Amino acid sequence: MKIILASASPRRRELMAQAGYEFEIQVSYKEEKYTSVTPDEIVKELALLKAKDVAEQNETKDLIVIGADTVVAHRGAILGK
């Protein structure tokens, strides 16, 4: 089964390689809009958005798409990048 990492993060790429996975990189450029309000829910929503976008761009359905996102928060407030 084909594995796609839906992330441009060098660190995520490094972690996947260290774990021994063979995978491709395909970045989602979909606008990051979310409706959640807490940092933990926002990061889940954005990771799912990226994974779905990349999955929809692939014709084969015999694949695993890993979406990820990171936010830094302090006391429930997201700090800017």
All heavy atoms as a GROMACS GRO file, in nm:
protein
  630
    1MET      N    1   0.084  -0.119   0.000
    1MET     CA    2   0.000   0.000   0.000
    1MET      C    3   0.088   0.125   0.000
    1MET      O    4   0.188   0.131   0.070
    1MET     CB    5  -0.092  -0.001   0.122
    1MET     CG    6  -0.193   0.111   0.119
    1MET     SD    7  -0.320   0.101   0.245
    1MET     CE    8  -0.417  -0.033   0.183
    2LYS      N    9   0.050   0.221  -0.079
    2LYS     CA   10   0.125   0.346  -0.093
    2LYS      C   11   0.096   0.436   0.028
    2LYS      O   12  -0.018   0.450   0.071
    2LYS     CB   13   0.080   0.414  -0.222
    2LYS     CG   14   0.148   0.543  -0.254
    2LYS     CD   15   0.097   0.590  -0.390
    2LYS     CE   16   0.146   0.726  -0.426
    2LYS     NZ   17   0.096   0.768  -0.558
    3ILE      N   18   0.201   0.498   0.083
    3ILE     CA   19   0.188   0.592   0.194
    3ILE      C   20   0.228   0.729   0.146
    3ILE      O   21   0.335   0.746   0.085
    3ILE     CB   22   0.275   0.552   0.314
    3ILE    CG1   23   0.236   0.414   0.367
    3ILE    CG2   24   0.265   0.657   0.426
    3ILE    CD1   25   0.327   0.361   0.475
    4ILE      N   26   0.144   0.828   0.173
    4ILE     CA   27   0.174   0.966   0.137
    4ILE      C   28   0.173   1.051   0.264
    4ILE      O   29   0.078   1.047   0.341
    4ILE     CB   30   0.071   1.023   0.038
    4ILE    CG1   31   0.073   0.943  -0.092
    4ILE    CG2   32   0.100   1.171   0.010
    4ILE    CD1   33  -0.034   0.985  -0.191
    5LEU      N   34   0.278   1.127   0.284
    5LEU     CA   35   0.285   1.223   0.392
    5LEU      C   36   0.241   1.358   0.337
    5LEU      O   37   0.305   1.413   0.247
    5LEU     CB   38   0.428   1.232   0.448
    5LEU     CG   39   0.452   1.335   0.557
    5LEU    CD1   40   0.364   1.310   0.680
    5LEU    CD2   41   0.600   1.337   0.596
    6ALA      N   42   0.130   1.408   0.388
    6ALA     CA   43   0.073   1.535   0.339
    6ALA      C   44   0.132   1.650   0.420
    6ALA      O   45   0.061   1.722   0.490
    6ALA     CB   46  -0.079   1.531   0.350
    7SER      N   47   0.262   1.666   0.409
    7SER     CA   48   0.331   1.768   0.489
    7SER      C   49   0.464   1.803   0.423
    7SER      O   50   0.533   1.716   0.370
    7SER     CB   51   0.357   1.714   0.629
    7SER     OG   52   0.438   1.801   0.704
    8ALA      N   53   0.501   1.929   0.430
    8ALA     CA   54   0.630   1.974   0.380
    8ALA      C   55   0.734   1.980   0.491
    8ALA      O   56   0.849   2.017   0.467
    8ALA     CB   57   0.615   2.112   0.316
    9SER      N   58   0.697   1.940   0.611
    9SER     CA   59   0.785   1.950   0.726
    9SER      C   60   0.906   1.857   0.716
    9SER      O   61   0.891   1.735   0.708
    9SER     CB   62   0.708   1.916   0.854
    9SER     OG   63   0.796   1.893   0.962
   10PRO      N   64   1.026   1.912   0.719
   10PRO     CA   65   1.146   1.828   0.717
   10PRO      C   66   1.153   1.734   0.838
   10PRO      O   67   1.199   1.621   0.828
   10PRO     CB   68   1.262   1.928   0.718
   10PRO     CG   69   1.204   2.058   0.676
   10PRO     CD   70   1.060   2.055   0.717
   11ARG      N   71   1.106   1.781   0.951
   11ARG     CA   72   1.111   1.699   1.073
   11ARG      C   73   1.016   1.579   1.062
   11ARG      O   74   1.052   1.468   1.099
   11ARG     CB   75   1.075   1.784   1.195
   11ARG     CG   76   1.079   1.708   1.325
   11ARG     CD   77   1.220   1.661   1.358
   11ARG     NE   78   1.219   1.590   1.485
   11ARG     CZ   79   1.289   1.483   1.511
   11ARG    NH1   80   1.370   1.432   1.420
   11ARG    NH2   81   1.282   1.425   1.627
   12ARG      N   82   0.896   1.600   1.009
   12ARG     CA   83   0.803   1.488   0.991
   12ARG      C   84   0.860   1.387   0.892
   12ARG      O   85   0.848   1.266   0.910
   12ARG     CB   86   0.667   1.538   0.945
   12ARG     CG   87   0.593   1.609   1.055
   12ARG     CD   88   0.448   1.638   1.016
   12ARG     NE   89   0.392   1.729   1.113
   12ARG     CZ   90   0.374   1.858   1.092
   12ARG    NH1   91   0.402   1.912   0.976
   12ARG    NH2   92   0.323   1.935   1.187
   13ARG      N   93   0.921   1.437   0.786
   13ARG     CA   94   0.985   1.350   0.687
   13ARG      C   95   1.094   1.267   0.753
   13ARG      O   96   1.105   1.147   0.732
   13ARG     CB   97   1.043   1.437   0.575
   13ARG     CG   98   1.103   1.360   0.462
   13ARG     CD   99   1.152   1.451   0.352
   13ARG     NE  100   1.078   1.578   0.357
   13ARG     CZ  101   1.117   1.689   0.301
   13ARG    NH1  102   1.227   1.693   0.231
   13ARG    NH2  103   1.047   1.799   0.312
   14GLU      N  104   1.174   1.331   0.836
   14GLU     CA  105   1.283   1.263   0.906
   14GLU      C  106   1.228   1.155   1.000
   14GLU      O  107   1.281   1.043   1.003
   14GLU     CB  108   1.364   1.366   0.985
   14GLU     CG  109   1.479   1.309   1.063
   14GLU     CD  110   1.550   1.415   1.147
   14GLU    OE1  111   1.525   1.535   1.130
   14GLU    OE2  112   1.630   1.374   1.232
   15LEU      N  113   1.124   1.185   1.073
   15LEU     CA  114   1.065   1.088   1.166
   15LEU      C  115   1.010   0.966   1.092
   15LEU      O  116   1.027   0.852   1.137
   15LEU     CB  117   0.955   1.153   1.249
   15LEU     CG  118   1.002   1.254   1.353
   15LEU    CD1  119   0.882   1.329   1.412
   15LEU    CD2  120   1.080   1.186   1.463
   16MET      N  121   0.943   0.990   0.981
   16MET     CA  122   0.887   0.879   0.903
   16MET      C  123   1.000   0.791   0.847
   16MET      O  124   0.991   0.668   0.851
   16MET     CB  125   0.803   0.932   0.788
   16MET     CG  126   0.675   1.000   0.829
   16MET     SD  127   0.547   0.884   0.876
   16MET     CE  128   0.511   0.809   0.718
   17ALA      N  129   1.106   0.853   0.800
   17ALA     CA  130   1.219   0.778   0.746
   17ALA      C  131   1.289   0.698   0.857
   17ALA      O  132   1.323   0.582   0.838
   17ALA     CB  133   1.318   0.872   0.676
   18GLN      N  134   1.308   0.760   0.972
   18GLN     CA  135   1.370   0.691   1.086
   18GLN      C  136   1.288   0.571   1.131
   18GLN      O  137   1.343   0.471   1.177
   18GLN     CB  138   1.390   0.786   1.204
   18GLN     CG  139   1.503   0.884   1.186
   18GLN     CD  140   1.514   0.980   1.304
   18GLN    OE1  141   1.430   0.983   1.393
   18GLN    NE2  142   1.619   1.060   1.302
   19ALA      N  143   1.156   0.581   1.118
   19ALA     CA  144   1.068   0.471   1.156
   19ALA      C  145   1.070   0.359   1.051
   19ALA      O  146   1.011   0.253   1.073
   19ALA     CB  147   0.926   0.522   1.176
   20GLY      N  148   1.136   0.384   0.938
   20GLY     CA  149   1.151   0.281   0.838
   20GLY      C  150   1.043   0.275   0.732
   20GLY      O  151   1.035   0.178   0.657
   21TYR      N  152   0.960   0.377   0.724
   21TYR     CA  153   0.853   0.378   0.625
   21TYR      C  154   0.902   0.426   0.489
   21TYR      O  155   0.984   0.517   0.481
   21TYR     CB  156   0.738   0.470   0.671
   21TYR     CG  157   0.665   0.418   0.790
   21TYR    CD1  158   0.688   0.472   0.916
   21TYR    CD2  159   0.574   0.315   0.778
   21TYR    CE1  160   0.621   0.425   1.027
   21TYR    CE2  161   0.506   0.266   0.889
   21TYR     CZ  162   0.531   0.322   1.012
   21TYR     OH  163   0.464   0.273   1.123
   22GLU      N  164   0.850   0.364   0.385
   22GLU     CA  165   0.870   0.414   0.250
   22GLU      C  166   0.747   0.496   0.216
   22GLU      O  167   0.634   0.447   0.231
   22GLU     CB  168   0.885   0.298   0.152
   22GLU     CG  169   1.014   0.222   0.171
   22GLU     CD  170   1.034   0.117   0.064
   22GLU    OE1  171   0.979   0.132  -0.046
   22GLU    OE2  172   1.105   0.019   0.093
   23PHE      N  173   0.767   0.620   0.175
   23PHE     CA  174   0.654   0.710   0.156
   23PHE      C  175   0.688   0.816   0.054
   23PHE      O  176   0.804   0.836   0.019
   23PHE     CB  177   0.614   0.776   0.288
   23PHE     CG  178   0.724   0.858   0.351
   23PHE    CD1  179   0.729   0.995   0.330
   23PHE    CD2  180   0.823   0.799   0.427
   23PHE    CE1  181   0.831   1.071   0.386
   23PHE    CE2  182   0.925   0.874   0.483
   23PHE     CZ  183   0.929   1.010   0.463
   24GLU      N  184   0.584   0.884   0.009
   24GLU     CA  185   0.600   0.998  -0.080
   24GLU      C  186   0.553   1.122  -0.005
   24GLU      O  187   0.474   1.113   0.088
   24GLU     CB  188   0.512   0.981  -0.204
   24GLU     CG  189   0.552   0.866  -0.292
   24GLU     CD  190   0.458   0.850  -0.411
   24GLU    OE1  191   0.381   0.943  -0.442
   24GLU    OE2  192   0.463   0.743  -0.473
   25ILE      N  193   0.601   1.235  -0.051
   25ILE     CA  194   0.558   1.365   0.003
   25ILE      C  195   0.463   1.427  -0.099
   25ILE      O  196   0.494   1.434  -0.217
   25ILE     CB  197   0.676   1.461   0.025
   25ILE    CG1  198   0.781   1.400   0.117
   25ILE    CG2  199   0.627   1.597   0.073
   25ILE    CD1  200   0.744   1.394   0.260
   26GLN      N  201   0.350   1.471  -0.052
   26GLN     CA  202   0.258   1.547  -0.136
   26GLN      C  203   0.193   1.653  -0.047
   26GLN      O  204   0.120   1.620   0.045
   26GLN     CB  205   0.152   1.457  -0.199
   26GLN     CG  206   0.069   1.528  -0.302
   26GLN     CD  207  -0.025   1.433  -0.374
   26GLN    OE1  208  -0.010   1.313  -0.370
   26GLN    NE2  209  -0.124   1.490  -0.439
   27VAL      N  210   0.221   1.776  -0.074
   27VAL     CA  211   0.177   1.886   0.010
   27VAL      C  212   0.039   1.936  -0.032
   27VAL      O  213   0.010   1.945  -0.151
   27VAL     CB  214   0.279   2.003   0.004
   27VAL    CG1  215   0.234   2.120   0.089
   27VAL    CG2  216   0.416   1.954   0.048
   28SER      N  217  -0.044   1.965   0.065
   28SER     CA  218  -0.174   2.026   0.039
   28SER      C  219  -0.157   2.177   0.041
   28SER      O  220  -0.094   2.233   0.131
   28SER     CB  221  -0.274   1.986   0.148
   28SER     OG  222  -0.391   2.064   0.138
   29TYR      N  223  -0.214   2.242  -0.060
   29TYR     CA  224  -0.210   2.388  -0.064
   29TYR      C  225  -0.348   2.447  -0.040
   29TYR      O  226  -0.372   2.565  -0.066
   29TYR     CB  227  -0.152   2.436  -0.199
   29TYR     CG  228  -0.007   2.397  -0.213
   29TYR    CD1  229   0.030   2.288  -0.291
   29TYR    CD2  230   0.091   2.466  -0.144
   29TYR    CE1  231   0.164   2.251  -0.302
   29TYR    CE2  232   0.224   2.430  -0.155
   29TYR     CZ  233   0.260   2.322  -0.234
   29TYR     OH  234   0.392   2.285  -0.244
   30LYS      N  235  -0.438   2.364   0.013
   30LYS     CA  236  -0.573   2.409   0.043
   30LYS      C  237  -0.568   2.515   0.153
   30LYS      O  238  -0.488   2.506   0.246
   30LYS     CB  239  -0.658   2.291   0.088
   30LYS     CG  240  -0.803   2.323   0.099
   30LYS     CD  241  -0.884   2.195   0.091
   30LYS     CE  242  -1.029   2.232   0.090
   30LYS     NZ  243  -1.100   2.176  -0.021
   31GLU      N  244  -0.653   2.615   0.140
   31GLU     CA  245  -0.657   2.721   0.241
   31GLU      C  246  -0.693   2.663   0.377
   31GLU      O  247  -0.786   2.584   0.389
   31GLU     CB  248  -0.759   2.828   0.202
   31GLU     CG  249  -0.758   2.947   0.295
   31GLU     CD  250  -0.854   3.057   0.251
   31GLU    OE1  251  -0.917   3.044   0.145
   31GLU    OE2  252  -0.864   3.156   0.325
   32GLU      N  253  -0.617   2.700   0.478
   32GLU     CA  254  -0.637   2.646   0.612
   32GLU      C  255  -0.747   2.722   0.686
   32GLU      O  256  -0.720   2.812   0.764
   32GLU     CB  257  -0.507   2.648   0.690
   32GLU     CG  258  -0.402   2.555   0.633
   32GLU     CD  259  -0.277   2.546   0.717
   32GLU    OE1  260  -0.267   2.615   0.822
   32GLU    OE2  261  -0.187   2.470   0.679
   33LYS      N  262  -0.870   2.682   0.662
   33LYS     CA  263  -0.985   2.740   0.732
   33LYS      C  264  -1.032   2.637   0.834
   33LYS      O  265  -1.035   2.518   0.806
   33LYS     CB  266  -1.099   2.768   0.635
   33LYS     CG  267  -1.071   2.879   0.538
   33LYS     CD  268  -1.194   2.904   0.452
   33LYS     CE  269  -1.170   3.015   0.352
   33LYS     NZ  270  -1.287   3.039   0.268
   34TYR      N  271  -1.071   2.685   0.952
   34TYR     CA  272  -1.121   2.594   1.054
   34TYR      C  273  -1.236   2.657   1.130
   34TYR      O  274  -1.252   2.779   1.131
   34TYR     CB  275  -1.009   2.552   1.151
   34TYR     CG  276  -0.937   2.668   1.215
   34TYR    CD1  277  -0.985   2.726   1.332
   34TYR    CD2  278  -0.820   2.720   1.159
   34TYR    CE1  279  -0.918   2.833   1.391
   34TYR    CE2  280  -0.753   2.825   1.217
   34TYR     CZ  281  -0.803   2.881   1.334
   34TYR     OH  282  -0.736   2.986   1.392
   35THR      N  283  -1.315   2.569   1.192
   35THR     CA  284  -1.431   2.616   1.269
   35THR      C  285  -1.414   2.587   1.418
   35THR      O  286  -1.489   2.639   1.499
   35THR     CB  287  -1.560   2.549   1.219
   35THR    OG1  288  -1.547   2.407   1.231
   35THR    CG2  289  -1.589   2.589   1.075
   36SER      N  290  -1.319   2.504   1.452
   36SER     CA  291  -1.295   2.469   1.592
   36SER      C  292  -1.242   2.589   1.669
   36SER      O  293  -1.191   2.684   1.609
   36SER     CB  294  -1.196   2.353   1.602
   36SER     OG  295  -1.245   2.240   1.536
   37VAL      N  296  -1.251   2.582   1.801
   37VAL     CA  297  -1.206   2.696   1.881
   37VAL      C  298  -1.090   2.664   1.976
   37VAL      O  299  -1.018   2.754   2.016
   37VAL     CB  300  -1.323   2.758   1.963
   37VAL    CG1  301  -1.426   2.820   1.870
   37VAL    CG2  302  -1.389   2.656   2.053
   38THR      N  303  -1.071   2.537   2.010
   38THR     CA  304  -0.961   2.502   2.101
   38THR      C  305  -0.841   2.455   2.018
   38THR      O  306  -0.857   2.395   1.912
   38THR     CB  307  -1.002   2.392   2.200
   38THR    OG1  308  -1.037   2.274   2.127
   38THR    CG2  309  -1.119   2.437   2.287
   39PRO      N  310  -0.720   2.482   2.066
   39PRO     CA  311  -0.601   2.445   1.990
   39PRO      C  312  -0.597   2.297   1.953
   39PRO      O  313  -0.561   2.264   1.838
   39PRO     CB  314  -0.486   2.481   2.084
   39PRO     CG  315  -0.540   2.593   2.166
   39PRO     CD  316  -0.685   2.558   2.188
   40ASP      N  317  -0.634   2.207   2.044
   40ASP     CA  318  -0.628   2.065   2.012
   40ASP      C  319  -0.726   2.026   1.903
   40ASP      O  320  -0.696   1.944   1.816
   40ASP     CB  321  -0.648   1.979   2.137
   40ASP     CG  322  -0.781   2.002   2.205
   40ASP    OD1  323  -0.828   2.118   2.210
   40ASP    OD2  324  -0.839   1.904   2.256
   41GLU      N  325  -0.841   2.087   1.900
   41GLU     CA  326  -0.940   2.058   1.795
   41GLU      C  327  -0.900   2.125   1.663
   41GLU      O  328  -0.923   2.069   1.556
   41GLU     CB  329  -1.080   2.102   1.838
   41GLU     CG  330  -1.138   2.018   1.950
   41GLU     CD  331  -1.156   1.872   1.912
   41GLU    OE1  332  -1.194   1.843   1.797
   41GLU    OE2  333  -1.131   1.785   1.999
   42ILE      N  334  -0.841   2.242   1.671
   42ILE     CA  335  -0.797   2.312   1.549
   42ILE      C  336  -0.690   2.230   1.478
   42ILE      O  337  -0.697   2.210   1.357
   42ILE     CB  338  -0.744   2.453   1.582
   42ILE    CG1  339  -0.861   2.543   1.624
   42ILE    CG2  340  -0.669   2.513   1.464
   42ILE    CD1  341  -0.819   2.677   1.682
   43VAL      N  342  -0.593   2.178   1.552
   43VAL     CA  343  -0.485   2.102   1.489
   43VAL      C  344  -0.540   1.973   1.427
   43VAL      O  345  -0.497   1.932   1.319
   43VAL     CB  346  -0.370   2.077   1.589
   43VAL    CG1  347  -0.399   1.967   1.687
   43VAL    CG2  348  -0.241   2.050   1.517
   44LYS      N  349  -0.637   1.910   1.491
   44LYS     CA  350  -0.699   1.790   1.434
   44LYS      C  351  -0.773   1.824   1.305
   44LYS      O  352  -0.764   1.752   1.204
   44LYS     CB  353  -0.796   1.727   1.533
   44LYS     CG  354  -0.731   1.660   1.650
   44LYS     CD  355  -0.839   1.609   1.745
   44LYS     CE  356  -0.784   1.575   1.881
   44LYS     NZ  357  -0.891   1.536   1.975
   45GLU      N  358  -0.848   1.934   1.309
   45GLU     CA  359  -0.925   1.975   1.192
   45GLU      C  360  -0.834   2.007   1.073
   45GLU      O  361  -0.861   1.967   0.959
   45GLU     CB  362  -1.011   2.096   1.228
   45GLU     CG  363  -1.108   2.137   1.121
   45GLU     CD  364  -1.201   2.250   1.164
   45GLU    OE1  365  -1.215   2.278   1.286
   45GLU    OE2  366  -1.260   2.312   1.074
   46LEU      N  367  -0.724   2.078   1.099
   46LEU     CA  368  -0.632   2.114   0.991
   46LEU      C  369  -0.558   1.993   0.935
   46LEU      O  370  -0.537   1.982   0.814
   46LEU     CB  371  -0.533   2.220   1.039
   46LEU     CG  372  -0.594   2.358   1.067
   46LEU    CD1  373  -0.489   2.451   1.126
   46LEU    CD2  374  -0.654   2.418   0.941
   47ALA      N  375  -0.520   1.900   1.022
   47ALA     CA  376  -0.453   1.778   0.975
   47ALA      C  377  -0.547   1.697   0.887
   47ALA      O  378  -0.506   1.645   0.782
   47ALA     CB  379  -0.405   1.696   1.094
   48LEU      N  380  -0.672   1.686   0.927
   48LEU     CA  381  -0.771   1.613   0.847
   48LEU      C  382  -0.797   1.684   0.714
   48LEU      O  383  -0.806   1.619   0.609
   48LEU     CB  384  -0.901   1.598   0.925
   48LEU     CG  385  -1.010   1.517   0.858
   48LEU    CD1  386  -0.963   1.375   0.827
   48LEU    CD2  387  -1.134   1.513   0.948
   49LEU      N  388  -0.804   1.815   0.716
   49LEU     CA  389  -0.825   1.892   0.593
   49LEU      C  390  -0.713   1.864   0.493
   49LEU      O  391  -0.738   1.839   0.376
   49LEU     CB  392  -0.829   2.042   0.627
   49LEU     CG  393  -0.841   2.137   0.511
   49LEU    CD1  394  -0.959   2.232   0.532
   49LEU    CD2  395  -0.714   2.219   0.494
   50LYS      N  396  -0.588   1.864   0.540
   50LYS     CA  397  -0.473   1.838   0.453
   50LYS      C  398  -0.476   1.695   0.399
   50LYS      O  399  -0.452   1.673   0.280
   50LYS     CB  400  -0.343   1.862   0.530
   50LYS     CG  401  -0.321   2.008   0.566
   50LYS     CD  402  -0.199   2.022   0.653
   50LYS     CE  403  -0.180   2.164   0.699
   50LYS     NZ  404  -0.059   2.181   0.781
   51ALA      N  405  -0.505   1.600   0.486
   51ALA     CA  406  -0.508   1.460   0.443
   51ALA      C  407  -0.617   1.436   0.340
   51ALA      O  408  -0.595   1.368   0.239
   51ALA     CB  409  -0.526   1.369   0.564
   52LYS      N  410  -0.736   1.491   0.363
   52LYS     CA  411  -0.846   1.474   0.268
   52LYS      C  412  -0.812   1.538   0.133
   52LYS      O  413  -0.840   1.481   0.028
   52LYS     CB  414  -0.974   1.537   0.322
   52LYS     CG  415  -1.044   1.453   0.425
   52LYS     CD  416  -1.174   1.521   0.467
   52LYS     CE  417  -1.254   1.436   0.561
   52LYS     NZ  418  -1.381   1.502   0.601
   53ASP      N  419  -0.752   1.656   0.136
   53ASP     CA  420  -0.716   1.725   0.013
   53ASP      C  421  -0.619   1.641  -0.069
   53ASP      O  422  -0.637   1.623  -0.189
   53ASP     CB  423  -0.657   1.862   0.044
   53ASP     CG  424  -0.621   1.941  -0.080
   53ASP    OD1  425  -0.706   1.950  -0.171
   53ASP    OD2  426  -0.508   1.993  -0.086
   54VAL      N  427  -0.517   1.589  -0.006
   54VAL     CA  428  -0.418   1.508  -0.077
   54VAL      C  429  -0.480   1.378  -0.126
   54VAL      O  430  -0.456   1.334  -0.238
   54VAL     CB  431  -0.295   1.482   0.013
   54VAL    CG1  432  -0.205   1.375  -0.046
   54VAL    CG2  433  -0.218   1.612   0.033
   55ALA      N  434  -0.564   1.315  -0.045
   55ALA     CA  435  -0.631   1.191  -0.086
   55ALA      C  436  -0.716   1.214  -0.210
   55ALA      O  437  -0.717   1.131  -0.302
   55ALA     CB  438  -0.716   1.136   0.028
   56GLU      N  439  -0.787   1.326  -0.215
   56GLU     CA  440  -0.873   1.357  -0.329
   56GLU      C  441  -0.794   1.386  -0.456
   56GLU      O  442  -0.846   1.373  -0.566
   56GLU     CB  443  -0.963   1.476  -0.295
   56GLU     CG  444  -1.069   1.441  -0.193
   56GLU     CD  445  -1.145   1.562  -0.139
   56GLU    OE1  446  -1.111   1.677  -0.178
   56GLU    OE2  447  -1.236   1.544  -0.057
   57GLN      N  448  -0.667   1.424  -0.442
   57GLN     CA  449  -0.583   1.452  -0.558
   57GLN      C  450  -0.526   1.324  -0.621
   57GLN      O  451  -0.467   1.330  -0.728
   57GLN     CB  452  -0.467   1.544  -0.518
   57GLN     CG  453  -0.511   1.683  -0.479
   57GLN     CD  454  -0.395   1.767  -0.432
   57GLN    OE1  455  -0.283   1.754  -0.480
   57GLN    NE2  456  -0.420   1.854  -0.336
   58ASN      N  457  -0.542   1.211  -0.554
   58ASN     CA  458  -0.487   1.086  -0.603
   58ASN      C  459  -0.596   0.998  -0.660
   58ASN      O  460  -0.703   0.983  -0.600
   58ASN     CB  461  -0.416   1.013  -0.488
   58ASN     CG  462  -0.286   1.079  -0.455
   58ASN    OD1  463  -0.184   1.048  -0.513
   58ASN    ND2  464  -0.289   1.174  -0.362
   59GLU      N  465  -0.568   0.940  -0.775
   59GLU     CA  466  -0.667   0.856  -0.841
   59GLU      C  467  -0.681   0.721  -0.773
   59GLU      O  468  -0.789   0.666  -0.766
   59GLU     CB  469  -0.630   0.838  -0.988
   59GLU     CG  470  -0.644   0.967  -1.066
   59GLU     CD  471  -0.616   0.948  -1.214
   59GLU    OE1  472  -0.619   0.834  -1.262
   59GLU    OE2  473  -0.591   1.050  -1.280
   60THR      N  474  -0.572   0.667  -0.723
   60THR     CA  475  -0.578   0.538  -0.656
   60THR      C  476  -0.635   0.553  -0.516
   60THR      O  477  -0.610   0.653  -0.448
   60THR     CB  478  -0.440   0.469  -0.650
   60THR    OG1  479  -0.455   0.344  -0.584
   60THR    CG2  480  -0.339   0.553  -0.575
   61LYS      N  481  -0.712   0.458  -0.475
   61LYS     CA  482  -0.768   0.461  -0.340
   61LYS      C  483  -0.696   0.363  -0.249
   61LYS      O  484  -0.728   0.348  -0.133
   61LYS     CB  485  -0.918   0.428  -0.344
   61LYS     CG  486  -0.998   0.530  -0.424
   61LYS     CD  487  -0.981   0.670  -0.370
   61LYS     CE  488  -1.051   0.772  -0.458
   61LYS     NZ  489  -1.011   0.907  -0.434
   62ASP      N  490  -0.594   0.294  -0.304
   62ASP     CA  491  -0.517   0.198  -0.227
   62ASP      C  492  -0.397   0.269  -0.165
   62ASP      O  493  -0.283   0.243  -0.202
   62ASP     CB  494  -0.473   0.083  -0.317
   62ASP     CG  495  -0.414  -0.032  -0.239
   62ASP    OD1  496  -0.450  -0.048  -0.121
   62ASP    OD2  497  -0.333  -0.106  -0.297
   63LEU      N  498  -0.427   0.363  -0.076
   63LEU     CA  499  -0.320   0.441  -0.016
   63LEU      C  500  -0.357   0.485   0.125
   63LEU      O  501  -0.472   0.483   0.165
   63LEU     CB  502  -0.285   0.562  -0.102
   63LEU     CG  503  -0.396   0.662  -0.137
   63LEU    CD1  504  -0.411   0.767  -0.030
   63LEU    CD2  505  -0.361   0.729  -0.269
   64ILE      N  506  -0.254   0.523   0.196
   64ILE     CA  507  -0.269   0.582   0.330
   64ILE      C  508  -0.214   0.722   0.320
   64ILE      O  509  -0.101   0.743   0.274
   64ILE     CB  510  -0.191   0.503   0.435
   64ILE    CG1  511  -0.246   0.362   0.449
   64ILE    CG2  512  -0.193   0.576   0.569
   64ILE    CD1  513  -0.162   0.270   0.534
   65VAL      N  514  -0.292   0.820   0.363
   65VAL     CA  515  -0.247   0.959   0.364
   65VAL      C  516  -0.236   1.003   0.509
   65VAL      O  517  -0.331   0.991   0.586
   65VAL     CB  518  -0.343   1.052   0.287
   65VAL    CG1  519  -0.292   1.196   0.294
   65VAL    CG2  520  -0.359   1.009   0.143
   66ILE      N  521  -0.120   1.053   0.545
   66ILE     CA  522  -0.095   1.101   0.681
   66ILE      C  523  -0.093   1.253   0.677
   66ILE      O  524  -0.007   1.313   0.613
   66ILE     CB  525   0.038   1.046   0.736
   66ILE    CG1  526   0.033   0.893   0.739
   66ILE    CG2  527   0.066   1.104   0.875
   66ILE    CD1  528   0.163   0.828   0.772
   67GLY      N  529  -0.189   1.313   0.745
   67GLY     CA  530  -0.196   1.458   0.756
   67GLY      C  531  -0.151   1.499   0.894
   67GLY      O  532  -0.176   1.429   0.992
   68ALA      N  533  -0.082   1.610   0.903
   68ALA     CA  534  -0.034   1.659   1.032
   68ALA      C  535  -0.032   1.811   1.032
   68ALA      O  536  -0.022   1.874   0.928
   68ALA     CB  537   0.107   1.606   1.058
   69ASP      N  538  -0.044   1.866   1.150
   69ASP     CA  539  -0.035   2.010   1.166
   69ASP      C  540   0.018   2.037   1.305
   69ASP      O  541   0.009   1.952   1.394
   69ASP     CB  542  -0.171   2.077   1.146
   69ASP     CG  543  -0.156   2.226   1.119
   69ASP    OD1  544  -0.112   2.260   1.008
   69ASP    OD2  545  -0.185   2.306   1.209
   70THR      N  546   0.074   2.153   1.324
   70THR     CA  547   0.129   2.191   1.453
   70THR      C  548   0.082   2.331   1.488
   70THR      O  549   0.084   2.419   1.402
   70THR     CB  550   0.284   2.192   1.449
   70THR    OG1  551   0.330   2.063   1.408
   70THR    CG2  552   0.342   2.227   1.585
   71VAL      N  553   0.041   2.348   1.611
   71VAL     CA  554   0.016   2.481   1.663
   71VAL      C  555   0.086   2.491   1.798
   71VAL      O  556   0.103   2.390   1.867
   71VAL     CB  557  -0.135   2.516   1.680
   71VAL    CG1  558  -0.206   2.516   1.547
   71VAL    CG2  559  -0.202   2.426   1.776
   72VAL      N  560   0.127   2.609   1.832
   72VAL     CA  561   0.184   2.635   1.963
   72VAL      C  562   0.084   2.721   2.038
   72VAL      O  563   0.041   2.826   1.988
   72VAL     CB  564   0.321   2.706   1.952
   72VAL    CG1  565   0.376   2.737   2.090
   72VAL    CG2  566   0.419   2.621   1.873
   73ALA      N  567   0.046   2.672   2.156
   73ALA     CA  568  -0.056   2.744   2.234
   73ALA      C  569  -0.007   2.764   2.377
   73ALA      O  570   0.071   2.684   2.429
   73ALA     CB  571  -0.186   2.666   2.234
   74HIS      N  572  -0.055   2.870   2.436
   74HIS     CA  573  -0.026   2.898   2.577
   74HIS      C  574  -0.156   2.941   2.642
   74HIS      O  575  -0.221   3.036   2.596
   74HIS     CB  576   0.080   3.007   2.588
   74HIS     CG  577   0.112   3.045   2.728
   74HIS    ND1  578   0.175   2.960   2.816
   74HIS    CD2  579   0.088   3.159   2.798
   74HIS    CE1  580   0.189   3.020   2.932
   74HIS    NE2  581   0.136   3.141   2.923
   75ARG      N  582  -0.195   2.865   2.744
   75ARG     CA  583  -0.321   2.892   2.816
   75ARG      C  584  -0.442   2.901   2.722
   75ARG      O  585  -0.527   2.988   2.735
   75ARG     CB  586  -0.308   3.018   2.900
   75ARG     CG  587  -0.205   3.004   3.009
   75ARG     CD  588  -0.200   3.123   3.099
   75ARG     NE  589  -0.104   3.100   3.204
   75ARG     CZ  590  -0.055   3.193   3.281
   75ARG    NH1  591  -0.096   3.317   3.267
   75ARG    NH2  592   0.032   3.164   3.374
   76GLY      N  593  -0.443   2.810   2.625
   76GLY     CA  594  -0.557   2.802   2.535
   76GLY      C  595  -0.556   2.899   2.418
   76GLY      O  596  -0.645   2.896   2.335
   77ALA      N  597  -0.455   2.985   2.411
   77ALA     CA  598  -0.445   3.080   2.301
   77ALA      C  599  -0.333   3.038   2.207
   77ALA      O  600  -0.221   3.009   2.252
   77ALA     CB  601  -0.417   3.220   2.354
   78ILE      N  602  -0.364   3.034   2.078
   78ILE     CA  603  -0.263   2.997   1.980
   78ILE      C  604  -0.167   3.113   1.957
   78ILE      O  605  -0.211   3.226   1.933
   78ILE     CB  606  -0.330   2.956   1.848
   78ILE    CG1  607  -0.413   2.828   1.870
   78ILE    CG2  608  -0.225   2.933   1.740
   78ILE    CD1  609  -0.489   2.784   1.749
   79LEU      N  610  -0.039   3.083   1.964
   79LEU     CA  611   0.064   3.184   1.938
   79LEU      C  612   0.093   3.184   1.789
   79LEU      O  613   0.091   3.081   1.724
   79LEU     CB  614   0.190   3.151   2.015
   79LEU     CG  615   0.172   3.134   2.168
   79LEU    CD1  616   0.305   3.095   2.232
   79LEU    CD2  617   0.118   3.261   2.230
   80GLY      N  618   0.118   3.297   1.732
   80GLY     CA  619   0.145   3.309   1.589
   80GLY      C  620   0.271   3.236   1.547
   80GLY      O  621   0.356   3.206   1.630
   81LYS      N  622   0.280   3.208   1.419
   81LYS     CA  623   0.399   3.138   1.367
   81LYS      C  624   0.516   3.233   1.362
   81LYS      O  625   0.506   3.348   1.349
   81LYS     CB  626   0.371   3.083   1.229
   81LYS     CG  627   0.272   2.969   1.234
   81LYS     CD  628   0.257   2.907   1.096
   81LYS     CE  629   0.162   2.788   1.106
   81LYS     NZ  630   0.157   2.714   0.982
   0.00000   0.00000   0.00000
